[in-house]
Amino acid sequence: MTVLTLAVVISLVLVAIGSSNTSKISAGFQYGITTDFQLQRLNSKISHYDEILTMSARMAAATGDLSWKDRYDTYEPLLTEAIDYAIELAPNTYAVHAAKINDANLKLVEMENEAFDFVGQGNTERAMGVLFSDYYQSQKEVYGNGIQQWSEGLSAKVSANLDRYGKGLARSSLFSMVSFWILLIAWIALLLLVNQYIRRRKAAETGLRQAKHQIEVSHRALQLSKSDLQQKATTLERTLKELKEAQMHMVQSEKMSSLGQLVAGVAHEINNPVNFLSANLVPIHEYADSLLTLVSAYQTRYPEPGPDIEAAIKEADIDFIKADLPKIVRSMWVGSERIQQIVLSLRNFSRSDEEGLKLADIHEGLENTLLILQHRLVETTSQPAITVERNYGDLPSVECYPGLLNQVFMNLLANAVDAIEEAAQARKNDYQGRISLHTSSLIREGCDWVEISIADNGFGIPDEIRSRIFDMFYTTKPVGKGTGMGLSISYSIIIKKHGGDLSCRSISGEGSEFVVAIPAAATAPLKPPSPES
């Protein structure tokens, strides 16, 4: 390879040198010949224009017609332009004769203008005298001799240039011939070396083919082993993923079961004393009415009970008690009903006593979830109250897993509250948080479905992470606030447990909307899980 590279480099260098010399000589020859031919043509033009000027002046003097002056004025600038261009092309050649030619030209122009002036005065004889005078003729001879000598100088220059270009071409031809023989000898030697290299290469290739065959045999055996290992690794990885998901669902289910049992226990423990209080409020109300009636009857029967009883009535403020006691009983009744409603909502939300598919009221599940989240919806020192807009449609009872469905509502509503709280901290006083709930029924594949939309006016979800929000353990919340399991579990509950659909629509900076769609009856054809699940 070194010899081949050296040969190529030498060839390129010689060819480059030869091409450069030839190009320079050709360019110089072309420029020189072009310039010389232009100078020859200019020399002829100068002589021709000079004769036209002389003839125009003499014709004007002979005929007395000043129209020849126009012809003279037309060609006089052309003569000057031709002389200037010739000087530009060959300043050194012209410089030798410049003084003589210029001086004679100026005198001739002066005498010709003088003759035109005489013609203009009507004195053609004096004009003829000027143009045919010995002095005019002598200046014409001086001008003509200068032009002739300049022409001879140009011819000598052309001959010298041709001789120089001829010698250059001869040297270039000699260099090209020497380069050709050098290259021919170098390439013959190179071909001999290449032929020897090829023979050795073929022998080496034969040995390499044999070794390659042995390697291929070993490689095929390794590929079979590798393929088997990859299949096992894929199976193991899939099994591990399924185990992780199963473990996650088991942990979450156990947590929800424990939470449900705790909520159900607390609700049961609260329910007993509340029932006791509610049951006693009725006789208390009746007793209070009876006592107040008795006091009124007594006051009517004995308007003047005596000083001691009158003082006791004033101290007890019987009139205030008669007005306030019914209000107290009614407020106790309202508080008792409120506690009973909270207990009922807790029991309905936990559904710890139910297993399998049950008919459930979607609106009741949403309201129970909102009741549990009520403490996060009220006004605080850091943010105003969150408004909940309800646009409920006429929905049938849905055959579902109520506890799991409530878990989905809790995850989606809690995320909406988180988004609004984050937006409230950034937007400060000009922001009003809003959660919109919309439910409707629809027909899919001939079956009844229900659709639940939960929307917020937070910051929304950026496009670059929206496709990952249902991935397991993916979260954008700070450490300790999010596990990345809520939406993934919700997606699994809706898709796998209910055969429904969970989708997200979001505009960055304007908010997000999660739409849950499930069949109203478990006998409806289930939608297969999407690839993202």
ZAVEXFI-944872 format. One line per 5 residues: number of its first residue (from 1); their letters; for each residue x, y, z of C-alpha. Coordinates in Angstrom, 2 decimals. Each point is the difference from the previous one (the first is absolute). Example, Ala and Ser with C-alpha at 12.3 -4.5 7.8 and 13.67 -1.06 7.14 Angstrom:
<recs>
1	AS	12.30,-4.50,7.80  1.37,3.44,-0.66
</recs>
This chain:
<recs>
1	MTVLT	0.00,0.00,0.00  2.89,2.39,0.69  1.45,-0.55,-3.49  -3.42,0.42,-1.60  -0.60,3.21,1.92
6	LAVVI	3.44,1.34,-0.95  -0.60,-0.80,-3.68  -3.36,1.70,0.02  1.43,3.07,1.76  2.91,0.28,-2.49
11	SLVLV	-2.40,-0.41,-2.93  -2.30,2.66,1.34  2.87,2.40,0.69  1.49,-0.41,-3.52  -3.38,0.32,-1.66
16	AIGSS	-0.79,3.06,2.11  3.33,1.68,-0.85  -0.40,-0.78,-3.72  -3.60,1.17,-0.02  0.93,3.17,1.86
21	NTSKI	2.83,0.85,-2.43  -2.17,-0.72,-3.02  -2.85,2.04,1.45  2.27,2.97,0.76  1.60,-0.08,-3.45
26	SAGFQ	-3.37,-0.40,-1.70  -1.53,2.83,2.02  3.00,2.27,-0.65  0.00,-0.86,-3.69  -3.73,0.60,-0.28
31	YGITT	0.25,3.33,1.82  3.06,1.12,-1.98  -1.39,-0.92,-3.41  -3.36,1.58,0.82  1.67,3.19,1.18
36	DFQLQ	2.33,0.17,-3.01  -2.85,-0.48,-2.46  -1.99,2.70,1.77  2.96,2.38,-0.24  0.37,-0.72,-3.71
41	RLNSK	-3.68,0.74,-0.58  0.27,3.17,2.11  3.01,1.12,-2.07  -2.05,-0.38,-3.17  -2.95,1.84,1.57
46	ISHYD	2.24,2.87,1.14  1.41,0.44,-3.53  -3.50,-0.26,-1.49  -1.52,2.51,2.43  2.91,2.40,-0.60
51	EILTM	-0.60,-0.11,-3.76  -3.73,0.57,0.53  0.73,3.08,2.12  2.44,1.41,-2.60  -2.45,-0.73,-2.83
56	SARMA	-2.93,1.58,1.89  1.97,3.18,0.65  1.22,0.29,-3.63  -3.48,-0.75,-1.43  -1.47,2.72,2.19
61	AATGD	2.68,2.41,-1.26  -0.52,-1.05,-3.63  -3.80,0.16,-0.02  -0.63,2.57,2.70  -2.52,-2.41,1.51
66	LSWKD	0.21,-0.06,3.81  -1.92,-3.29,0.15  3.40,-1.65,-0.30  0.69,1.48,3.42  -2.65,-2.37,1.42
71	RYDTY	1.79,-2.95,-1.56  3.26,1.32,1.43  -1.53,0.35,3.51  -1.38,-3.55,-0.24  3.32,-1.69,-0.76
76	EPLLT	2.30,2.19,2.08  -1.18,-1.59,3.35  0.28,-3.46,-1.58  3.63,0.72,-0.90  0.72,1.17,3.53
81	EAIDY	-1.73,-3.06,1.47  1.97,-2.36,-2.27  3.33,1.64,0.94  -0.88,-0.16,3.75  -0.96,-3.69,-0.25
86	AIELA	3.23,-0.81,-1.89  2.01,1.78,2.70  -1.85,-2.07,2.65  0.85,-3.29,-1.79  3.67,0.81,-0.73
91	PNTYA	1.14,2.96,2.10  3.71,-0.89,-0.27  -0.03,-0.24,-3.81  -1.92,3.23,-0.44  2.09,1.94,2.52
96	VHAAK	3.00,0.08,-2.39  -1.97,1.90,-2.67  -2.58,1.69,2.24  1.50,3.51,0.02  0.47,0.16,-3.78
101	INDAN	-3.48,-1.37,-0.84  -1.83,2.09,2.60  1.76,3.22,-1.00  -0.70,-0.55,-3.71  -3.62,-0.97,0.73
106	LKLVE	-0.60,3.15,2.03  1.43,2.22,-2.72  -2.04,-1.72,-2.70  -3.20,0.35,2.01  0.81,3.67,0.63
111	MENEA	0.54,0.70,-3.73  -3.12,-1.95,-0.97  -2.12,1.96,2.45  1.55,3.21,-1.36  -0.99,-1.06,-3.53
116	FDFVG	-3.57,-0.67,1.17  -0.09,3.49,1.49  1.06,1.50,-3.40  -2.67,-2.05,-1.74  -2.53,1.28,2.46
121	QGNTE	1.12,3.58,-0.88  -0.41,-0.81,-3.72  3.74,0.16,-0.66  0.55,-3.39,-1.57  3.24,1.02,-1.67
126	RAMGV	1.74,0.65,3.29  -1.44,-3.27,1.28  1.49,-1.84,-3.00  3.25,1.80,0.58  0.18,-1.25,3.56
131	LFSDY	-0.87,-3.62,-0.86  2.32,-0.23,-2.99  2.86,1.95,1.50  3.49,-1.45,0.32  -0.25,0.25,3.78
136	YQSQK	-3.22,-2.00,0.05  1.59,-2.61,-2.28  3.10,-0.19,2.19  -2.08,-0.60,3.09  -1.95,-2.66,-1.87
141	EVYGN	3.29,-1.69,-0.85  1.18,0.25,3.61  -3.31,-1.49,1.19  0.08,-2.72,-2.68  3.64,-0.89,0.74
146	GIQQW	-0.79,-0.25,3.73  -2.92,-2.28,-0.70  2.14,-2.07,-2.38  2.79,-0.33,2.55  -2.53,-0.93,2.65
151	SEGLS	-1.42,-2.66,-2.36  3.47,-1.37,-0.64  0.60,-0.13,3.77  -3.22,-1.90,0.46  0.99,-2.46,-2.73
156	AKVSA	3.35,-0.55,1.71  -1.76,-0.55,3.29  -2.36,-2.56,-1.59  2.97,-1.87,-1.50  1.80,-0.03,3.38
161	NLDRY	-3.14,-1.27,1.76  -0.49,-2.76,-2.57  3.63,-1.06,0.40  -0.34,-0.05,3.81  -3.21,-2.01,-0.12
166	GKGLA	1.59,-2.46,-2.45  2.92,-0.61,2.35  -2.38,-0.46,2.92  -2.01,-2.58,-1.95  3.19,-1.83,-0.89
171	RSSLF	1.04,-0.17,3.66  -3.47,-1.16,0.96  0.06,-2.72,-2.65  3.41,-1.20,1.19  -1.23,-0.09,3.60
176	SMVSF	-3.12,-1.93,-1.04  2.07,-2.57,-1.90  2.42,-0.51,2.92  -2.95,-0.26,2.38  -1.67,-2.60,-2.27
181	WILLI	3.07,-2.28,0.02  0.45,0.40,3.75  -3.64,-0.87,0.60  0.13,-2.91,-2.42  2.99,-1.55,1.77
186	AWIAL	-1.53,0.67,3.43  -3.34,-1.57,-0.88  1.62,-3.08,-1.61  1.93,-0.53,3.24  -3.17,0.60,1.95
191	LLLVN	-1.94,-2.55,-2.05  2.66,-2.61,0.68  -0.23,0.72,3.73  -3.80,-0.10,-0.10  0.04,-3.33,-1.81
196	QYIRR	2.28,-1.42,2.69  -2.24,1.45,2.69  -3.11,-1.55,-1.59  1.60,-3.46,-0.04  0.84,0.29,3.67
201	RKAAE	-3.43,1.40,0.73  -1.76,-2.93,-1.65  2.02,-2.43,2.05  -0.88,1.89,3.18  -3.69,0.14,-1.00
206	TGLRQ	-0.09,-3.74,-0.42  1.26,-0.42,3.54  -2.46,2.65,1.25  -2.94,-1.75,-1.66  0.85,-3.19,1.78
211	AKHQI	0.31,1.82,3.31  -3.24,1.91,-0.73  -1.83,-3.26,-0.59  1.10,-1.28,3.39  -1.03,3.30,1.62
216	EVSHR	-3.42,-0.10,-1.69  -0.63,-3.49,1.28  0.84,1.18,3.51  -2.04,3.18,-0.50  -3.13,-1.92,-1.02
221	ALQLS	0.29,-2.09,3.12  0.39,3.18,2.08  -2.98,1.61,-1.76  -2.19,-2.97,0.87  1.07,0.26,3.61
226	KSDLQ	-0.46,3.79,-0.06  -3.50,-0.29,-1.50  -0.98,-2.50,2.66  1.38,2.30,2.71  -1.82,3.01,-1.46
231	QKATT	-3.29,-1.88,0.00  0.53,-0.99,3.60  1.00,3.56,0.91  -3.11,1.39,-1.73  -2.21,-2.50,1.77
236	LERTL	1.66,0.80,3.31  -0.33,3.74,-0.55  -3.69,-0.34,-0.91  -0.61,-2.19,3.02  1.84,2.47,2.25
241	KELKE	-2.07,2.88,-1.37  -3.22,-1.93,0.57  1.13,-0.84,3.53  0.77,3.66,0.70  -3.39,1.06,-1.31
246	AQMHM	-1.73,-2.76,1.96  1.92,0.98,3.13  -0.89,3.65,-0.52  -3.67,-0.83,-0.46  0.05,-2.29,3.02
251	VQSEK	1.62,2.69,2.15  -2.42,2.61,-1.25  -2.97,-2.33,0.43  1.16,-0.87,3.52  0.41,3.69,0.79
256	MSSLG	-3.46,0.77,-1.34  -1.43,-3.00,1.84  1.61,1.12,3.24  -1.18,3.55,-0.61  -3.49,-1.28,-0.76
261	QLVAG	-0.06,-2.08,3.15  1.27,2.96,2.03  -2.56,2.36,-1.54  -2.78,-2.56,0.45  1.03,-0.57,3.63
266	VAHEI	0.17,3.71,0.74  -3.35,0.51,-1.73  -1.52,-2.85,2.04  1.39,1.34,3.28  -1.26,3.49,-0.78
271	NNPVN	-3.34,-1.32,-1.25  -0.97,-1.63,3.35  0.18,3.14,2.18  -1.45,2.10,-2.84  -2.99,-2.36,-0.20
276	FLSAN	-0.31,0.27,3.78  -0.01,3.80,-0.19  -2.42,0.03,-2.97  -2.37,-2.38,1.75  -0.05,2.18,3.18
281	LVPIH	-0.52,3.26,-1.88  -3.65,-0.88,-0.71  -1.05,-0.46,3.67  2.15,3.00,1.00  -1.92,2.11,-2.51
286	EYADS	-3.32,-1.34,1.32  1.04,0.53,3.66  1.10,3.53,-0.75  -3.31,0.80,-1.70  -1.95,-1.47,2.96
291	LLTLV	2.01,1.98,2.56  -0.32,3.24,-1.95  -3.77,-0.60,-0.35  -0.26,-0.67,3.73  1.92,3.20,0.83
296	SAYQT	-2.26,2.00,-2.30  -3.13,-1.52,1.61  1.33,0.72,3.46  0.78,3.61,-0.88  -3.52,0.39,-1.42
301	RYPEP	-1.68,-1.56,3.07  2.14,1.88,2.52  1.02,3.35,-1.47  1.28,1.14,3.42  1.83,-2.97,1.50
306	GPDIE	1.66,1.93,2.79  3.26,1.90,0.47  2.26,-3.02,0.46  -1.33,-1.84,-3.10  0.07,3.25,-2.00
311	AAIKE	3.68,0.48,0.90  0.78,-3.60,-1.02  -1.78,0.50,-3.37  2.02,3.12,-0.69  3.27,-1.67,1.00
316	ADIDF	-0.70,-3.03,-2.23  -1.14,2.30,-2.91  -2.94,-2.24,-0.83  -0.93,2.02,-3.09  3.48,-0.47,-1.53
321	IKADL	-0.05,-3.74,0.81  -3.41,-0.35,-1.66  1.37,1.66,-3.17  3.49,-1.60,-0.04  -0.67,-3.59,1.09
326	PKIVR	-1.78,-1.04,-3.25  2.90,1.49,-1.99  2.54,-2.00,2.03  -1.96,-3.22,-0.53  -0.25,0.69,-3.75
331	SMWVG	3.76,0.72,-0.25  0.75,-3.24,1.85  -2.27,-1.79,-2.45  1.79,1.57,-3.02  3.43,-0.88,1.45
336	SERIQ	-1.08,-3.58,0.62  -1.27,-0.35,-3.57  3.28,1.47,-1.28  2.03,-2.57,1.97  -2.23,-2.79,-1.28
341	QIVLS	0.55,1.23,-3.58  3.79,0.04,0.46  -0.09,-3.51,1.50  -2.12,-1.22,-2.91  2.39,1.59,-2.52
346	LRNFS	3.01,-1.64,1.68  -1.67,-3.40,-0.05  -1.09,0.42,-3.62  3.46,1.14,-1.06  1.86,-2.86,1.71
351	RSDEE	-2.39,-2.75,-1.16  2.00,-2.32,2.24  -2.98,-2.27,0.41  -0.49,-0.59,-3.72  1.78,-2.33,-2.38
356	GLKLA	-0.50,-0.54,-3.73  -2.12,1.98,-2.42  -2.78,2.14,1.48  -2.50,2.48,-1.34  1.22,3.46,1.01
361	DIHEG	-1.00,3.63,-0.41  2.85,1.89,-1.70  -1.18,3.36,1.32  -0.09,-1.34,3.54  3.60,-1.20,-0.36
366	LENTL	1.11,3.41,-1.26  -1.81,1.84,2.79  1.42,-2.34,2.67  3.49,0.62,-1.33  -0.55,3.78,-0.01
371	LILQH	-1.25,-0.22,3.58  3.22,-1.72,1.07  2.04,2.65,-1.86  -2.11,2.86,1.34  2.79,1.23,2.29
376	RLVET	2.19,0.64,-3.07  -2.75,1.90,-1.85  -0.71,2.67,2.61  1.75,3.38,0.12  3.37,0.18,1.79
381	TSQPA	2.52,2.72,0.72  2.04,-0.96,-3.09  -2.82,-0.41,-2.54  -3.69,0.73,-0.56  -2.64,-2.71,0.09
386	ITVER	-0.10,-2.41,-2.94  -3.29,0.13,-1.91  -1.55,-3.33,-1.04  -2.25,0.22,-3.06  -2.37,-2.94,-0.42
391	NYGDL	-1.60,-0.81,-3.31  -1.53,-3.39,0.66  -1.91,-1.85,-2.66  -2.73,-2.62,0.42  2.08,-3.15,0.66
396	PSVEC	-1.21,-3.54,0.60  1.33,-2.09,2.88  3.35,-1.46,-1.05  1.11,-3.57,0.67  3.53,0.49,1.26
401	YPGLL	2.46,-0.36,2.87  -1.12,3.01,2.09  2.99,0.08,2.34  2.49,-0.12,-2.89  -1.97,2.60,-1.95
406	NQVFM	-0.01,2.31,3.04  3.77,-0.48,0.16  0.26,1.24,-3.62  -2.17,3.04,0.82  2.17,0.73,3.05
411	NLLAN	3.24,-0.15,-2.07  -1.34,2.24,-2.80  -1.62,2.55,2.34  3.06,0.12,2.27  2.23,0.61,-3.03
416	AVDAI	-2.36,2.79,-1.14  0.23,1.64,3.46  3.82,-0.33,-0.09  0.11,1.69,-3.42  -2.24,2.86,1.17
421	EEAAQ	2.04,0.52,3.19  3.19,0.20,-2.08  -1.59,2.51,-2.39  -1.37,2.05,2.92  3.47,0.39,1.51
426	ARKND	1.36,1.25,-3.35  -2.90,2.24,-1.07  -0.80,1.45,3.45  -3.07,2.21,0.46  -1.38,0.05,-3.56
431	YQGRI	-0.64,-3.75,-0.15  -3.19,-1.91,0.86  0.38,-3.77,0.09  -2.74,-2.00,-1.69  -0.80,-3.72,-0.35
436	SLHTS	-2.65,-0.94,-2.58  -1.86,-3.31,0.23  -1.99,-1.18,-3.00  -1.81,-3.31,-0.40  -1.93,-1.35,-2.96
441	SLIRE	-1.24,-3.25,-1.48  0.83,-1.22,-3.48  -0.32,-3.02,-2.28  3.02,-2.03,-1.06  -0.29,-3.12,-2.13
446	GCDWV	-3.69,-0.18,0.81  0.51,0.11,3.79  -0.53,2.67,2.67  3.13,1.71,1.28  0.53,2.84,2.45
451	EISIA	2.62,2.72,-0.30  1.42,1.99,2.91  2.10,3.12,-0.67  2.13,1.61,2.74  1.64,3.28,-1.13
456	DNGFG	2.04,2.67,1.76  1.38,3.41,-0.94  3.54,-0.57,1.27  3.18,0.29,-2.04  -0.75,-3.05,-2.17
461	IPDEI	2.37,-2.80,-0.98  2.90,0.77,-2.40  -0.09,-1.87,-3.31  3.38,-1.65,0.59  -1.15,-1.92,3.10
466	RSRIF	-3.69,-0.58,-0.80  0.74,-3.36,-1.65  1.65,-1.26,3.23  -2.56,0.99,2.64  -1.47,-3.52,0.16
471	DMFYT	3.43,-1.66,0.34  0.65,-1.81,3.26  2.06,2.03,2.54  0.18,3.05,-2.29  -0.72,3.24,1.86
476	TKPVG	0.82,3.70,-0.36  -0.72,0.78,3.64  2.78,0.59,2.56  1.38,-2.89,2.04  -2.42,-0.91,2.75
481	KGTGM	-3.07,1.44,-1.77  -0.46,-2.44,-2.86  0.67,-3.71,-0.54  -0.84,-0.21,-3.70  -2.59,-2.72,0.73
486	GLSIS	-3.33,1.88,0.12  -0.64,0.46,-3.72  1.57,-3.36,-0.88  -2.29,-1.82,2.45  -2.99,2.03,-1.18
491	YSIII	0.80,-0.91,-3.59  0.23,-3.68,0.93  -3.30,0.12,1.94  -1.88,1.60,-2.90  1.59,-2.00,-2.83
496	KKHGG	0.49,-3.44,1.53  -2.68,-0.15,2.69  -2.81,1.81,-1.78  0.95,-0.33,-3.67  -0.33,3.76,-0.39
501	DLSCR	2.18,2.85,-1.15  1.99,2.72,1.81  1.37,2.88,-2.06  1.52,3.41,0.61  -0.43,3.25,-1.89
506	SISGE	2.17,2.90,1.06  1.05,3.43,-1.24  3.16,1.34,1.61  -0.82,3.06,2.08  -3.78,-0.52,-0.13
511	GSEFV	-0.71,-3.24,1.87  -0.61,-3.73,-0.36  -3.00,-2.26,-0.50  -0.13,-3.72,0.82  -2.85,-1.96,-1.57
516	VAIPA	-1.12,-3.37,1.40  -2.29,-2.15,-2.14  -1.33,-3.38,1.20  -2.84,-2.32,-1.09  -3.15,0.32,2.07
521	AATAP	-0.41,-3.78,0.15  2.67,-2.64,0.57  -1.48,-2.00,-2.91  1.08,2.72,-2.46  2.90,-0.94,-2.29
526	LKPPS	3.20,1.03,1.74  2.51,2.13,-1.81  3.41,-1.70,-0.16  2.84,1.83,1.78  1.92,2.45,-2.20
531	PES	3.73,-0.59,-0.63  0.87,2.81,2.45  -1.51,-2.02,2.89
</recs>
